[in-house]
Amino acid sequence: MINSSMNRIAVMILALAVFTTGVCLGFSGKTPRERYEEKFDKTVSLASDGRVQIRNLSGLIKVESWARNEVKISAVKISRAGSQDRAKSNAALVIISVRESGNTLDIETQYPQTHNLFRRDDSINISVDYQLFIPEKASIKVNSMSGDVDVRKIGGFADIHMTSGDLTVSQAGNGLQVKVISGTVRIDDVKGDITLRAVSGSVIVDRVRGSLDVDNTSGRVELRGVSEADTVRAKSLSGGISYEGKINPRGRYSFDVHSGTIEVVLPSDSAFELDAETFSGGIETDFAVQVLGKVSRNELHGTVNGGGASLDLKTFSGNIRIRKSR
């Protein structure tokens, strides 16, 4: 398990390093003094249940729904250079492409393919900030290399891939898939299942009606207000995991940490089958456990309130705490 996780970290960090090197080579050795902004506005018709895809190298992306069968694209190119004329001419090199194909709208920031990254006098420093309004039931796919992403009030499925930047998702109505290499992830008020993969940064999830599958390499995982879940799985190589909320009597809950504490806070009437193990740490519980098998400081197996949900807690280095909510 550890080797697999470390291999994944190495690959993702290498990808981030290559990306960062590529971007930095495109910048001037000196700090650009002049800033030029160029606005872009376009509105395109799209079915209420259509699909929107956006790809951006550098800049903020905001997505929100509205009660129209249209996609409104508002963008700002921000160019920095040693002179105003150079900043303006560089901005013209970056194209905002908008393509329609059936029920899909594709938006992409395109940088010049022939640009010589190794010539200082030919360098560019341009980011593009986006604000999108999409139909209420439309799905969204985001690919961002560098910059924060903010997604709100989405009726369709959301698929978000990020290299570097913080992610905020609020009010998503049909599930969510997230992959983030570096950045804090905050998710609130989602209906549907969530799959989340992160490498570096905290993960905070609140008010989810569906199952959860969370894998975070380095950073804390906080899960609150989860309901209607068949399965909740969270894994962290370095960082604790906390869960607070109700459990489905037929649900399966699995929390696995290599280095960090696991804390679970449940209503006092919760019924579950407990399997808790720690190699270096202790186990504490507020619940009366009908113990099965051996009893030790590092291992506890049994049933609570007659049994029900499956609660599987494992940490290599850290404590396990099972508390009653107040």
C-alpha positions in Angstrom: 0.0 0.0 0.0 2.8 2.4 1.0 4.9 1.7 -2.1 1.9 2.2 -4.4 1.0 5.5 -2.7 4.6 6.7 -2.9 4.8 5.9 -6.6 1.7 7.9 -7.2 3.1 10.9 -5.3 6.3 10.7 -7.4 4.5 10.7 -10.7 2.2 13.5 -9.7 5.0 15.7 -8.3 7.0 15.1 -11.5 4.0 16.2 -13.5 3.7 19.4 -11.4 7.4 20.1 -11.7 7.3 19.7 -15.5 4.2 22.0 -15.7 5.8 24.6 -13.4 9.1 24.6 -15.4 7.2 25.0 -18.6 5.2 27.9 -17.4 8.2 29.6 -15.8 10.3 29.3 -18.9 7.6 31.3 -20.7 8.1 34.2 -18.4 10.7 37.0 -18.6 13.6 36.9 -16.2 12.6 40.4 -15.0 9.3 41.2 -13.2 6.9 42.6 -15.8 6.1 46.3 -15.1 3.1 46.8 -17.4 -0.3 45.1 -17.2 -2.9 44.9 -20.1 -6.4 43.4 -19.8 -8.6 42.3 -22.7 -12.2 41.2 -22.2 -14.0 38.4 -24.0 -17.8 37.9 -23.9 -19.8 35.3 -25.8 -23.2 33.6 -25.3 -24.0 30.3 -26.9 -27.2 28.2 -27.0 -27.1 24.9 -25.2 -29.7 22.3 -24.2 -30.7 22.3 -20.5 -29.0 19.0 -20.0 -26.0 19.7 -22.2 -22.3 19.4 -21.4 -19.8 22.1 -21.0 -16.0 21.5 -21.0 -13.4 24.1 -20.2 -9.6 23.9 -20.3 -7.3 26.6 -19.0 -3.6 26.8 -18.3 -3.5 29.7 -15.9 -6.2 31.7 -14.2 -9.4 31.6 -12.1 -12.4 29.6 -13.2 -15.9 30.3 -11.8 -18.9 28.3 -12.9 -22.6 28.8 -11.9 -25.9 27.8 -13.3 -28.8 30.0 -14.5 -32.3 29.5 -15.7 -31.5 29.8 -19.5 -30.7 27.3 -22.2 -27.5 29.3 -22.9 -23.9 29.4 -21.8 -22.6 32.9 -21.0 -18.8 33.1 -21.2 -17.1 36.2 -19.7 -13.3 36.1 -19.7 -10.4 38.5 -19.1 -7.0 37.9 -20.5 -4.4 39.4 -18.2 -1.0 40.1 -19.9 2.1 41.4 -18.2 5.2 42.6 -20.0 7.9 45.2 -19.9 5.8 47.7 -21.9 2.1 48.3 -22.6 2.5 47.7 -26.3 4.3 44.4 -25.7 1.7 43.3 -23.2 -1.1 44.1 -25.7 0.6 42.2 -28.6 1.3 39.2 -26.3 -2.4 39.1 -25.4 -3.3 38.7 -29.0 -1.2 35.5 -29.2 -3.5 33.7 -26.7 -6.9 32.6 -28.2 -10.1 31.7 -26.4 -11.6 28.9 -28.5 -15.3 28.1 -28.3 -16.5 25.1 -30.2 -19.9 23.4 -30.4 -20.3 19.7 -31.1 -23.8 18.2 -30.7 -24.9 18.7 -27.1 -21.4 19.7 -26.0 -19.7 23.1 -25.7 -15.9 23.1 -25.6 -14.0 26.2 -24.2 -10.3 26.2 -24.4 -7.4 28.7 -23.8 -5.0 28.2 -26.6 -1.4 29.4 -26.3 0.8 29.7 -29.4 2.3 26.4 -30.5 5.4 27.9 -32.1 6.3 30.1 -29.2 10.0 29.8 -28.2 10.1 29.3 -24.5 13.8 29.6 -24.3 14.2 33.1 -25.7 13.9 35.8 -23.0 12.9 38.5 -25.5 10.1 36.2 -26.8 8.6 35.4 -23.4 4.9 35.8 -22.5 3.1 36.1 -19.2 -0.6 35.7 -19.7 -3.4 34.3 -17.6 -7.1 34.1 -18.3 -9.9 34.4 -15.8 -13.3 32.8 -16.6 -16.8 33.3 -15.4 -19.3 30.8 -16.9 -23.1 30.7 -16.5 -24.5 27.3 -17.7 -28.0 25.8 -17.9 -29.4 24.5 -14.7 -29.2 20.8 -15.6 -26.0 20.9 -17.6 -22.9 18.9 -16.6 -19.5 20.5 -16.4 -15.9 19.3 -16.9 -13.0 21.5 -15.8 -9.3 21.0 -16.6 -7.1 23.7 -14.9 -3.3 23.7 -14.6 -2.9 26.7 -12.3 -5.6 28.7 -10.6 -8.5 28.4 -8.2 -11.8 26.8 -9.3 -15.2 27.8 -7.9 -18.3 25.7 -9.0 -21.7 26.5 -7.6 -25.4 25.5 -8.1 -24.7 22.8 -10.8 -27.6 20.5 -11.7 -25.6 18.0 -13.7 -22.5 15.9 -13.0 -19.3 17.8 -12.3 -15.9 16.4 -13.3 -12.9 18.6 -12.1 -9.2 18.0 -12.8 -6.7 20.5 -11.3 -2.9 20.6 -11.0 -2.4 23.6 -8.7 -5.1 25.7 -7.0 -7.9 25.6 -4.4 -11.3 24.1 -5.3 -14.7 25.1 -3.9 -17.8 23.2 -4.9 -21.2 24.2 -3.5 -24.6 22.8 -4.4 -24.0 20.1 -7.0 -27.0 18.1 -7.9 -25.8 14.9 -9.7 -22.6 13.7 -8.2 -19.0 14.8 -8.4 -15.5 13.6 -9.5 -12.4 15.4 -8.5 -8.7 15.0 -9.0 -6.3 17.6 -7.5 -2.5 17.5 -7.2 -2.0 20.6 -5.0 -4.6 22.7 -3.2 -7.3 22.7 -0.6 -10.6 21.1 -1.5 -13.9 22.3 0.0 -17.2 20.6 -1.0 -20.6 21.5 0.4 -24.1 20.4 -0.3 -23.8 17.7 -3.0 -26.5 15.3 -4.0 -25.1 12.1 -5.5 -21.9 10.1 -5.1 -18.4 11.7 -4.8 -15.1 10.3 -6.0 -12.1 12.4 -4.9 -8.4 11.9 -5.4 -5.9 14.5 -4.0 -2.1 14.5 -3.5 -1.4 17.5 -1.3 -3.8 19.7 0.7 -6.8 19.4 3.1 -10.1 17.9 2.0 -13.3 19.2 3.7 -16.6 17.7 2.7 -19.9 18.8 4.3 -23.6 17.9 3.6 -23.4 15.1 1.1 -26.4 12.9 0.1 -24.6 9.9 -1.4 -21.6 7.7 -1.2 -18.0 8.9 -0.8 -14.7 7.6 -2.0 -11.8 9.8 -0.9 -8.1 9.2 -1.3 -5.7 11.9 -0.1 -2.0 11.4 0.0 -0.9 14.3 2.2 -3.4 16.3 4.1 -6.3 16.0 6.5 -9.7 14.7 5.5 -12.9 16.0 7.2 -16.3 14.5 6.4 -19.4 16.0 8.0 -23.2 15.7 7.4 -23.0 12.6 5.2 -26.4 10.9 4.6 -28.0 8.3 2.2 -24.6 6.6 1.7 -24.2 3.0 0.9 -20.4 3.3 1.3 -18.1 5.9 2.7 -14.4 5.2 2.2 -11.6 7.6 3.1 -7.8 7.0 3.0 -4.9 9.2 3.8 -1.2 8.4 3.8 -0.2 11.4 6.0 -3.0 13.3 7.7 -5.9 12.5 10.0 -9.4 11.6 9.1 -12.5 12.8 10.9 -16.2 11.8 10.3 -19.2 13.4 12.0 -22.8 12.5 11.2 -25.2 9.6 11.0 -24.5 6.2 9.5 -26.7 4.1 7.3 -27.7 0.9 9.1 -26.8 -1.1 6.0 -23.8 1.1 5.1 -20.1 0.3 5.0 -17.7 2.9 6.4 -14.0 2.4 6.0 -11.3 4.9 7.2 -7.6 4.0 6.7 -4.6 6.3 7.7 -0.9 5.5 7.7 0.1 8.4 9.9 -2.6 10.3 11.7 -5.6 10.1 14.0 -9.0 8.8 13.1 -12.0 10.4 14.9 -15.6 9.3 14.4 -18.5 11.2 16.0 -21.9 9.4 15.8 -25.4 9.8 17.4 -25.7 7.8 20.6 -28.3 5.4 19.1 -26.0 4.3 16.2 -25.8 0.6 15.6 -22.7 -0.8 14.0 -20.1 -3.6 13.8 -16.7 -2.3 14.8 -13.3 -3.3 13.6 -10.6 -0.9 14.9 -6.9 -1.5 14.7 -3.8 0.7 15.3 -0.2 -0.4 15.3 1.2 2.6 17.2 -1.5 4.3 19.2 -4.6 3.7 21.3 -8.3 3.2 20.9 -10.9 5.2 22.8 -14.7 4.9 22.6 -17.8 6.4 24.3 -19.9 3.5 23.2 -20.5 0.2 25.0 -19.0 -2.5 22.8 -20.0 -6.1 22.9 -16.5 -7.4 22.4 -15.7 -10.2 20.0 -12.3 -11.9 20.2 -9.3 -10.6 22.1 -9.1 -7.2 23.8 -5.9 -5.1 23.6 -4.8 -1.5 23.5 -4.3 -1.6 19.8 -7.2 -3.7 18.6 -11.0 -3.7 19.2 -13.7 -5.8 17.5 -17.3 -6.1 18.4 -20.9 -4.8 18.1 -22.6 -1.7 19.3 -26.4 -1.5 19.9 -26.9 -4.9 18.4 -24.8 -4.3 15.3 -25.7 -2.8 11.9 -23.5 -0.7 9.7 -19.9 -1.9 9.1 -17.3 0.5 10.7 -13.7 -0.4 9.8 -11.0 1.9 11.2 -7.3 1.3 10.7 -4.2 3.5 11.3 -0.6 2.5 11.5 0.6 5.5 13.6 -2.1 7.3 15.4 -5.0 7.1 17.8 -8.6 6.0 17.1 -11.4 7.8 18.8 -15.1 6.9 18.6 -17.3 9.6 20.2 -21.0 10.2 20.8 -22.3 13.4 19.3 -23.8 16.0 21.7 
